[in-house]
Amino acid sequence: MPSVLVDIGHPAHVHLFKHLIRRLQRHGVEVFVTARKKDISIELLEEEKIEFKHLGNNHPGLTGKIKNLLEYDFLLYKYSKSIKPDIFISHSSIYAAHTAFLLGKKCITLEDTGNADQSLLYRPFTDIILTPECLRKNYGRKQKRYKAYHELAYLHPHYFVPVNNIFGLLNLPEGQQYILIRFVSRGSSHDVGIKGINAEGQIKVAEELSQFAKVFITSERPLPSKLQPFQLKIPYSEIHHAIYYASLVFGESATMSSEAAVLGTPSVFFDKIGRYYTQEQEEKYGLVFNFTRNQYDLDKALEKAKEILTSPHSKEYWREKSKKLVEDSISLTDFMFDLVISELKK
Protein backbone atom coordinates (compact mmCIF):
# COMPACT_ATOMS: atom_id res chain seq x y z
CA MET A 1 0.00 0.00 0.00
CA PRO A 2 1.41 3.45 -0.90
CA SER A 3 1.93 5.73 2.06
CA VAL A 4 2.39 9.41 2.86
CA LEU A 5 3.63 11.18 5.98
CA VAL A 6 2.11 14.59 6.78
CA ASP A 7 4.10 16.65 9.28
CA ILE A 8 2.12 19.21 11.32
CA GLY A 9 4.03 22.09 12.86
CA HIS A 10 1.27 24.63 13.54
CA PRO A 11 -2.51 24.61 14.17
CA ALA A 12 -3.14 26.12 10.73
CA HIS A 13 -1.48 23.07 9.16
CA VAL A 14 -4.17 20.82 10.63
CA HIS A 15 -6.77 22.68 8.59
CA LEU A 16 -4.47 22.91 5.57
CA PHE A 17 -4.06 19.14 5.31
CA LYS A 18 -7.13 17.60 6.96
CA HIS A 19 -9.18 17.16 3.77
CA LEU A 20 -6.15 15.91 1.85
CA ILE A 21 -5.52 13.32 4.56
CA ARG A 22 -9.11 12.06 4.35
CA ARG A 23 -9.19 12.01 0.55
CA LEU A 24 -5.94 10.05 0.39
CA GLN A 25 -7.23 7.56 2.95
CA ARG A 26 -10.45 7.06 0.97
CA HIS A 27 -8.30 6.49 -2.11
CA GLY A 28 -6.45 3.65 -0.39
CA VAL A 29 -3.31 5.56 0.59
CA GLU A 30 -1.96 4.99 4.10
CA VAL A 31 -1.42 8.34 5.79
CA PHE A 32 0.81 8.87 8.81
CA VAL A 33 0.59 12.18 10.68
CA THR A 34 3.24 13.59 12.98
CA ALA A 35 2.75 16.67 15.16
CA ARG A 36 4.37 18.84 17.77
CA LYS A 37 2.62 20.77 20.51
CA LYS A 38 2.34 24.32 19.12
CA ASP A 39 -0.52 26.42 20.49
CA ILE A 40 -3.64 24.25 19.88
CA SER A 41 -2.26 21.91 17.19
CA ILE A 42 -2.72 18.73 19.27
CA GLU A 43 -6.21 19.72 20.43
CA LEU A 44 -7.27 20.43 16.84
CA LEU A 45 -6.04 17.04 15.61
CA GLU A 46 -8.00 15.39 18.41
CA GLU A 47 -11.17 17.36 17.62
CA GLU A 48 -10.81 16.45 13.95
CA LYS A 49 -10.31 12.79 14.95
CA ILE A 50 -7.07 12.53 13.01
CA GLU A 51 -4.68 9.89 14.38
CA PHE A 52 -1.14 11.18 14.85
CA LYS A 53 2.26 10.53 16.37
CA HIS A 54 3.06 13.11 19.06
CA LEU A 55 6.71 14.21 18.75
CA GLY A 56 6.79 16.55 21.75
CA ASN A 57 6.48 20.24 22.52
CA ASN A 58 7.65 23.18 20.43
CA HIS A 59 10.55 25.07 22.03
CA PRO A 60 10.22 28.88 21.67
CA GLY A 61 12.96 31.44 21.10
CA LEU A 62 16.21 31.30 19.16
CA THR A 63 17.82 28.67 21.37
CA GLY A 64 14.57 26.73 21.24
CA LYS A 65 14.71 26.66 17.46
CA ILE A 66 18.16 25.08 17.57
CA LYS A 67 16.86 22.52 20.05
CA ASN A 68 13.85 21.88 17.79
CA LEU A 69 16.11 21.25 14.81
CA LEU A 70 18.21 18.66 16.62
CA GLU A 71 15.38 17.01 18.53
CA TYR A 72 12.74 16.77 15.82
CA ASP A 73 15.14 15.80 13.06
CA PHE A 74 16.11 12.83 15.22
CA LEU A 75 12.58 11.91 16.38
CA LEU A 76 11.02 12.21 12.92
CA TYR A 77 13.84 10.24 11.32
CA LYS A 78 13.54 7.49 13.94
CA TYR A 79 9.76 7.21 13.47
CA SER A 80 9.85 7.47 9.68
CA LYS A 81 12.52 4.79 9.38
CA SER A 82 10.11 2.34 11.01
CA ILE A 83 7.08 3.17 8.83
CA LYS A 84 8.87 3.93 5.53
CA PRO A 85 6.48 6.45 3.88
CA ASP A 86 6.83 7.02 0.13
CA ILE A 87 6.24 10.77 0.25
CA PHE A 88 6.63 13.44 2.93
CA ILE A 89 4.40 16.51 2.77
CA SER A 90 4.34 19.56 5.01
CA HIS A 91 4.12 23.32 5.27
CA SER A 92 7.78 24.43 5.31
CA SER A 93 8.88 21.65 7.69
CA ILE A 94 12.66 21.54 7.87
CA TYR A 95 12.41 18.22 9.71
CA ALA A 96 10.30 16.54 7.03
CA ALA A 97 12.68 17.71 4.29
CA HIS A 98 15.75 16.48 6.15
CA THR A 99 14.18 13.13 7.00
CA ALA A 100 12.92 12.52 3.46
CA PHE A 101 16.38 13.29 2.08
CA LEU A 102 18.11 10.94 4.53
CA LEU A 103 15.67 8.14 3.67
CA GLY A 104 15.82 8.77 -0.07
CA LYS A 105 12.10 9.63 -0.29
CA LYS A 106 10.20 12.37 -2.10
CA CYS A 107 9.30 15.54 -0.23
CA ILE A 108 6.60 18.10 -1.10
CA THR A 109 6.79 21.40 0.77
CA LEU A 110 4.16 24.14 0.81
CA GLU A 111 5.30 27.72 1.32
CA ASP A 112 3.28 30.93 1.42
CA THR A 113 5.24 33.30 3.68
CA GLY A 114 8.55 33.50 1.82
CA ASN A 115 10.54 33.05 5.01
CA ALA A 116 14.14 33.12 3.74
CA ASP A 117 15.78 31.67 6.87
CA GLN A 118 13.47 28.68 6.98
CA SER A 119 13.57 27.98 3.25
CA LEU A 120 17.37 27.91 3.29
CA LEU A 121 17.18 24.94 5.66
CA TYR A 122 14.62 22.89 3.72
CA ARG A 123 15.04 23.95 0.09
CA PRO A 124 18.12 21.80 -0.73
CA PHE A 125 16.40 18.70 0.66
CA THR A 126 12.90 18.91 -0.81
CA ASP A 127 11.76 17.89 -4.30
CA ILE A 128 8.75 20.13 -4.91
CA ILE A 129 7.95 23.54 -3.41
CA LEU A 130 4.31 24.58 -3.83
CA THR A 131 3.59 28.29 -3.64
CA PRO A 132 0.61 30.54 -4.40
CA GLU A 133 1.01 32.72 -7.49
CA CYS A 134 0.98 35.85 -5.33
CA LEU A 135 4.23 34.81 -3.59
CA ARG A 136 6.90 36.65 -5.56
CA LYS A 137 9.81 34.56 -4.31
CA ASN A 138 11.58 32.45 -6.92
CA TYR A 139 12.55 28.97 -5.70
CA GLY A 140 13.86 27.76 -9.03
CA ARG A 141 13.03 24.53 -10.87
CA LYS A 142 11.52 22.89 -7.78
CA GLN A 143 8.76 25.49 -7.56
CA LYS A 144 5.19 24.79 -8.69
CA ARG A 145 2.77 27.71 -8.49
CA TYR A 146 -0.99 27.43 -8.01
CA LYS A 147 -3.78 29.99 -8.24
CA ALA A 148 -5.18 29.88 -4.72
CA TYR A 149 -4.46 30.64 -1.09
CA HIS A 150 -3.72 28.06 1.59
CA GLU A 151 -7.05 28.82 3.22
CA LEU A 152 -8.83 27.49 0.12
CA ALA A 153 -7.61 24.00 1.04
CA TYR A 154 -10.28 23.91 3.75
CA LEU A 155 -12.61 26.86 3.18
CA HIS A 156 -13.38 26.28 -0.50
CA PRO A 157 -17.14 25.68 -0.94
CA HIS A 158 -16.32 22.07 -1.92
CA TYR A 159 -15.26 21.48 1.69
CA PHE A 160 -16.75 24.13 3.96
CA VAL A 161 -20.43 24.83 4.62
CA PRO A 162 -21.12 27.46 7.33
CA VAL A 163 -23.66 26.65 10.03
CA ASN A 164 -25.32 29.34 12.12
CA ASN A 165 -25.41 27.32 15.33
CA ILE A 166 -22.31 29.38 16.12
CA PHE A 167 -24.65 32.00 17.60
CA GLY A 168 -25.76 29.48 20.19
CA LEU A 169 -22.14 28.63 21.01
CA LEU A 170 -21.43 32.35 21.40
CA ASN A 171 -24.56 32.81 23.51
CA LEU A 172 -25.86 35.45 21.11
CA PRO A 173 -29.23 35.94 19.39
CA GLU A 174 -29.06 34.76 15.79
CA GLY A 175 -27.87 37.54 13.51
CA GLN A 176 -26.41 39.77 16.23
CA GLN A 177 -23.28 41.62 15.13
CA TYR A 178 -19.97 40.66 16.71
CA ILE A 179 -16.26 41.23 16.13
CA LEU A 180 -13.39 38.75 16.35
CA ILE A 181 -10.01 40.00 17.58
CA ARG A 182 -6.91 37.84 17.15
CA PHE A 183 -3.57 38.26 18.95
CA VAL A 184 -0.59 36.01 18.16
CA SER A 185 2.40 34.80 20.16
CA ARG A 186 5.16 36.06 17.85
CA GLY A 187 7.01 32.77 18.29
CA SER A 188 7.47 31.90 14.61
CA SER A 189 10.80 32.27 12.82
CA HIS A 190 9.42 35.14 10.70
CA ASP A 191 8.47 36.98 13.93
CA VAL A 192 11.98 37.28 15.40
CA GLY A 193 12.43 40.78 16.81
CA ILE A 194 8.73 41.68 16.49
CA LYS A 195 6.79 42.22 19.70
CA GLY A 196 3.29 42.88 18.39
CA ILE A 197 0.50 44.73 20.22
CA ASN A 198 1.32 45.21 23.90
CA ALA A 199 -1.18 44.80 26.76
CA GLU A 200 -2.12 48.48 26.71
CA GLY A 201 -2.77 48.32 22.99
CA GLN A 202 -4.80 45.12 23.34
CA ILE A 203 -7.05 46.76 25.91
CA LYS A 204 -7.44 49.83 23.68
CA VAL A 205 -8.49 47.66 20.69
CA ALA A 206 -11.05 45.71 22.72
CA GLU A 207 -12.55 48.74 24.45
CA GLU A 208 -12.84 50.89 21.33
CA LEU A 209 -14.34 48.15 19.14
CA SER A 210 -16.75 47.14 21.92
CA GLN A 211 -18.55 50.42 21.30
CA PHE A 212 -19.74 49.03 17.95
CA ALA A 213 -20.52 45.36 18.56
CA LYS A 214 -19.92 42.43 20.89
CA VAL A 215 -16.21 41.58 20.99
CA PHE A 216 -14.60 38.14 21.26
CA ILE A 217 -10.84 37.67 21.55
CA THR A 218 -8.79 34.64 20.55
CA SER A 219 -5.15 34.83 21.55
CA GLU A 220 -2.02 32.69 21.50
CA ARG A 221 -0.66 34.83 24.35
CA PRO A 222 -2.14 35.05 27.85
CA LEU A 223 -4.53 38.00 27.94
CA PRO A 224 -4.38 40.84 30.48
CA SER A 225 -6.86 40.19 33.31
CA LYS A 226 -9.01 43.08 32.07
CA LEU A 227 -9.59 41.21 28.80
CA GLN A 228 -10.42 37.80 30.24
CA PRO A 229 -14.21 38.39 29.93
CA PHE A 230 -13.75 38.88 26.15
CA GLN A 231 -12.06 35.52 25.61
CA LEU A 232 -13.64 33.36 22.91
CA LYS A 233 -14.81 30.05 24.36
CA ILE A 234 -15.91 27.70 21.59
CA PRO A 235 -14.47 24.38 20.31
CA TYR A 236 -11.32 25.09 18.29
CA SER A 237 -12.79 23.40 15.22
CA GLU A 238 -15.71 25.90 15.14
CA ILE A 239 -13.58 29.00 14.57
CA HIS A 240 -14.30 29.24 10.83
CA HIS A 241 -18.05 29.36 11.40
CA ALA A 242 -17.41 32.20 13.85
CA ILE A 243 -15.31 34.03 11.23
CA TYR A 244 -18.00 33.56 8.56
CA TYR A 245 -20.76 35.23 10.59
CA ALA A 246 -18.58 37.95 12.16
CA SER A 247 -18.94 41.59 11.10
CA LEU A 248 -15.17 42.12 11.27
CA VAL A 249 -11.92 40.31 12.03
CA PHE A 250 -9.20 42.51 13.56
CA GLY A 251 -5.77 41.35 14.54
CA GLU A 252 -2.24 40.12 14.02
CA SER A 253 -2.91 36.83 12.25
CA ALA A 254 -2.33 36.76 8.49
CA THR A 255 -3.96 33.34 8.35
CA MET A 256 -7.16 34.49 10.06
CA SER A 257 -7.28 37.62 7.91
CA SER A 258 -6.99 35.47 4.79
CA GLU A 259 -9.61 33.06 6.14
CA ALA A 260 -11.93 36.01 6.62
CA ALA A 261 -11.32 37.14 3.04
CA VAL A 262 -12.15 33.71 1.65
CA LEU A 263 -15.33 33.62 3.76
CA GLY A 264 -16.52 37.12 2.89
CA THR A 265 -15.80 38.88 6.18
CA PRO A 266 -13.78 42.12 6.08
CA SER A 267 -10.58 42.12 8.11
CA VAL A 268 -7.99 44.54 9.39
CA PHE A 269 -4.54 42.94 9.47
CA PHE A 270 -2.03 44.61 11.79
CA ASP A 271 1.52 43.29 11.43
CA LYS A 272 5.00 44.79 11.13
CA ILE A 273 6.05 42.56 8.20
CA GLY A 274 2.92 41.85 6.17
CA ARG A 275 2.17 39.01 3.75
CA TYR A 276 2.00 38.80 -0.04
CA TYR A 277 -1.36 37.07 0.03
CA THR A 278 -3.16 39.55 2.31
CA GLN A 279 -1.74 42.37 0.18
CA GLU A 280 -3.24 40.75 -2.93
CA GLN A 281 -6.54 40.21 -1.11
CA GLU A 282 -6.66 43.97 -0.49
CA GLU A 283 -5.49 45.11 -3.93
CA LYS A 284 -7.61 42.71 -6.02
CA TYR A 285 -10.67 42.08 -3.82
CA GLY A 286 -10.85 44.79 -1.15
CA LEU A 287 -11.41 42.24 1.61
CA VAL A 288 -8.30 42.68 3.79
CA PHE A 289 -7.03 46.06 4.95
CA ASN A 290 -3.31 45.85 5.67
CA PHE A 291 -1.59 48.00 8.27
CA THR A 292 1.92 46.69 7.74
CA ARG A 293 5.43 47.95 7.14
CA ASN A 294 5.25 51.79 6.82
CA GLN A 295 1.48 51.67 7.59
CA TYR A 296 2.05 49.96 10.95
CA ASP A 297 -0.09 52.34 13.03
CA LEU A 298 -2.63 51.04 15.55
CA ASP A 299 -4.71 54.23 15.60
CA LYS A 300 -5.07 54.16 11.80
CA ALA A 301 -5.95 50.44 11.90
CA LEU A 302 -8.68 51.16 14.45
CA GLU A 303 -9.99 54.03 12.33
CA LYS A 304 -10.36 51.64 9.38
CA ALA A 305 -12.10 49.07 11.60
CA LYS A 306 -14.60 51.70 12.77
CA GLU A 307 -15.15 52.84 9.18
CA ILE A 308 -16.04 49.28 8.17
CA LEU A 309 -18.34 48.80 11.15
CA THR A 310 -20.24 52.01 10.47
CA SER A 311 -20.43 51.67 6.67
CA PRO A 312 -23.79 50.95 5.01
CA HIS A 313 -22.41 47.82 3.34
CA SER A 314 -24.28 44.61 4.19
CA LYS A 315 -22.84 41.13 4.57
CA GLU A 316 -23.95 40.47 0.98
CA TYR A 317 -21.59 43.22 -0.22
CA TRP A 318 -18.58 41.43 1.27
CA ARG A 319 -19.87 37.99 0.21
CA GLU A 320 -19.90 39.13 -3.43
CA LYS A 321 -16.27 40.15 -3.13
CA SER A 322 -15.30 36.74 -1.70
CA LYS A 323 -17.34 35.00 -4.40
CA LYS A 324 -15.10 36.65 -7.00
CA LEU A 325 -11.99 35.58 -5.05
CA VAL A 326 -13.15 31.95 -4.98
CA GLU A 327 -14.11 31.99 -8.66
CA ASP A 328 -10.61 33.22 -9.53
CA SER A 329 -9.00 30.37 -7.56
CA ILE A 330 -8.70 26.60 -7.53
CA SER A 331 -9.42 24.14 -4.73
CA LEU A 332 -6.00 23.64 -3.18
CA THR A 333 -6.94 20.27 -1.66
CA ASP A 334 -7.92 18.94 -5.09
CA PHE A 335 -4.64 20.26 -6.52
CA MET A 336 -2.56 18.64 -3.77
CA PHE A 337 -4.45 15.35 -4.05
CA ASP A 338 -3.83 15.11 -7.81
CA LEU A 339 -0.16 15.94 -7.32
CA VAL A 340 0.40 13.37 -4.57
CA ILE A 341 -1.35 10.61 -6.51
CA SER A 342 0.69 11.47 -9.59
CA GLU A 343 3.95 11.35 -7.60
CA LEU A 344 3.01 8.04 -6.00
CA LYS A 345 2.58 6.49 -9.46
CA LYS A 346 6.09 7.48 -10.60
N, C-alpha and C positions, 0 to 999 in steps of 0.2 A: 504493500500500500504506500503511495507517495505521501510525504509528510512535509509540514511547514512549521517553523518555529516563529512565533510572533513575540517580540520583546517589548514590554510596556514599561516606559520610564516616567510617565506623567498621567494624571487623570484624563486629560484630553485624548490620550492615545487609546484609552479604553473605548471611547466613542468612535474614534477614527477607524478602529479595526474590528469592532464587534460584529458588524454585518458581514464583513469579509470572512471572519472566522466561521460564522454560521453557514454562509454560502459554500465555503470550501468543505465543511463537514458534511453538508447535504450532498455534495458532489462526490463524496467518498475519499476525501483527502483527510489524513490524520493531522490535527492541528495541536501543537504544544504551545502553551502560553507561559512566559516567564514575566515576573513583575517585581518591582521594588516598592517599598513603602514611601510614597511621595504624596503629601497632602492626603487626598481621599482615594488614591488609585486602588488600593486593596478593597476598600468598602464598595467602590463602584463595580469591580469585578464580581464581588460576592452578590451584589444586588442584581447584576445582569446574569447571574448563574453561569459564569464562565469559569471553568476549571483552570487552575494555574499553579505554577511552581513559585513559591515565595522565596526570593533571593536575599531578603533582608531589608534594612532601612537605608534611605538615602542620607548621605552625610553632607551637610551644608557647608558653605564657605570654600575658600581656595584650597585649604589643606584637606577638607572633606572631599573635594573633587579628585585629588590625587589618590586618596584612600579608596574612593569609588572605583577609579580606574583599575587599581591593583586587585581589589576585592572582587568586583563583579566580572572582570575578565576571567579570573580564576574560577569563580562559581559557575558562570555561564558555560565556560569551556568544559568543566567537569560534568555538568548536567547534559550538555549537548553531545558529548562523546558517548554517553550511555544510550541516548535515544536516536542519534544519527539522522537529523532532519535533512531533507534535500535542499530546502531553501530557507534562508533567514529573512525576515522582513521586520522593519521597525521604522519609527520616526527618529532619524538622526542618532541612533544608538551606536556609540563607539564600540561597546562591548559585543554587540551582535556582529558588527563588521569584522572585528578582530577574531572572534570565534569562528565565523564562517571561513575566513581566510586560513586560519590554522587547520581547520578540518577539510579544506579543499571543497567547500560548498558555495553555492550561489548566495549572493546577498543583495536584497533590494532595500534601498533606503529612501524614505520620504523626507523632503526638506522644504520648509516654507518661510523660514526666518532669515536665511542667509548668514547664519552665525559662522564667521570665518574660523574662529578658534576651534570650534567643534568639528567643522567639516575637514579641517586639516588632519584630524585624528582618525576620521573614518573614511575619507575619500579614497586613499590609496588601496583600501582593503575591500571596498564594495564593488559590485558589478554594475548596478543600475541605480541612478539617482533620479527620483521622480520629483519634479517641481512644478508649481503652477506657472502659467505663462506670465503672470504679473511679476514673478521674482526675476529681477534683472541680472542676477549672478550667472556667470557662465562656468559650468562644471565640466566642460569638454565633452568628449565622445560618450561618456557614461550617462549623460543627462538625457532624460525623456521629459518633455513638457506636456502638460495637459491643461485643458481649458476648464478650470474649476477652482474651488477653494477646498481646503481640507474639511471644512464644516459640511460640505455637500456629500461627504461619505456617509453621513448619518442623519442629515436634515433635508436631504433631497426628498421631494414628495413620494418617491418610490418606497422610502423607508420610514418617513416620519409623518404621523397624523396627529395633530394637536387635539387634546381633550380638555374641556373646560372644567373638569372636576378639580383643577388646580385652585379654583376660587374657594372650594371647600377646605382644601389643605392649607390655604392661606388664611382661613377664617374670615373671608370677605364675601359680601353679596356678589352674585354673578354680575360681571360687567363693571365693577367698581375700578376706577383708575388706581394704578400703583406703579412705583418706580423700583427698579433693581439697581443697587449699587454694588460694585465689585472692587475689592482691594486684594492685591497680590503680595506674595512673600518676598519677592525680589531675590529668590535663591537660585535662579537659573544662570547658566554661564553667560547669557547675553545681558544679564542684569548687574554684572559686576560693577561696583562703584555708583550704582543708582539706588537712592533711598526710597523714592516714591513719596506718597502723601503722608505727612506726619499726623500724629494723633489730633493736633489742633485743626489741621486741614480736614481730616476725616469728620470731625464733629461739625465743622462749618458746612461741609457738603450735605450731611444728613439733615441738619437743622434748616438750611435754606431750601432744600428740595421738599422737605416735609410740609412746607407752606402750600404746596401745589397738589400733592397726592400722598397716599400712604407709602412709606418707604420701608424696603426690606434690604438688609445688607448681607452679602456673602463674602467672607474674607478668609484668605489663607493665613493671615496674621491674627493673633489675639486682638480683640477689639478693646478700646478704652471702656471702662465700666459704664460711662454715660451712654454708650452706643449698644450695650447689651440688649436692651428691649427691642432694638431694630433687627436683631439677628434673624436671618431666614432659617426656618425650621421645617424643612420638607425632606422627603427621601432624596438622596443625591441624584438618582436617576430621573427625577421629575423636573429638573432644572430647566429643560428646554421648553416644556409646557409653560413654565412661569415666564420665560423670556418671550414666548410667542404672544401672550396676552398682556404683557407689560406695556405701559405707555412710553417708557424710556428705559434704556440701560445706560448707566453712567459709571465709568471706572477705569481701572488700570489694566484690564485684561484684553489683549488683542483678540484672543480666541472668542471670548464672550461677545465682544463688539462685532466680530465677523458672524457669529451665530445669530445675533440680533438682525444683522443685515439680511442674511439668508431667510430669516423668518418674518421679515417685514416689520421690525420694530426699530425705530431710530435709536442711535447710540452716540454717546460722546466718549471718545477714547482719549485718555489723558496719560501720556507716557513720554519720557524723555527721548527715547530712541525712535519709536514709530515702527510701522510695518508696511511693506510694499502692498500687501493685500488690502489692508484697511484704507490705505491711500487710494487705491483703485476703486474701492467701494464708495468712497466719497466722490471722486472725480467723475466716475461713469454712472453711478446710480443715486448719489445723494442720500445715502442711508447711514453712513458713518461720518461723524464730524471729528476730525483729528486735531488734537492740541498736543503736538509733538515738536521736537527739535526747537526751532526758534519761536514756535507758537505755544511753548510749554508754560501756560499761565492759568492758574486755577480759577482766578476771577473771571477770565474770559470764557473758560470752559463752562463755568456755572451760568454765565450770561446766555450762552448758546442753549444750555439745557432748559433754562426758563423760557427762552424764545420758542423752543419746540413745544413745551408743555402749555404755552398760552396761545399757540397758533390755532387757526381754525381747521387745520387739516385733520381728517378723520383717520381711523385705522385703515380704511380702504385705500386712502392716498398712499400710505407707506406700503401696503400689501401690493399695490400695482407696481411700485418700484422693485420690490423683491421678486415679483413675478417675472419681470424683465431680466433680472440677474439670473434667475434659475433657467430661463429659456436660453440665455446666452452660454450656459454651462453644460457640462456632462455630469453624469452620476459617477463620482470618484470610486465608489465601491465596485460598480460594474467594470470600470476601467482596470482597477487593481485585480479583480477576479480574472478577467480575460488575460491579463499579463502573467499572473502566477500560473494559470493553467497552461498557457503557452510555454512558459519556461520549464514547467515540469515535464512537458512532452519532449523537450530537446535532449 
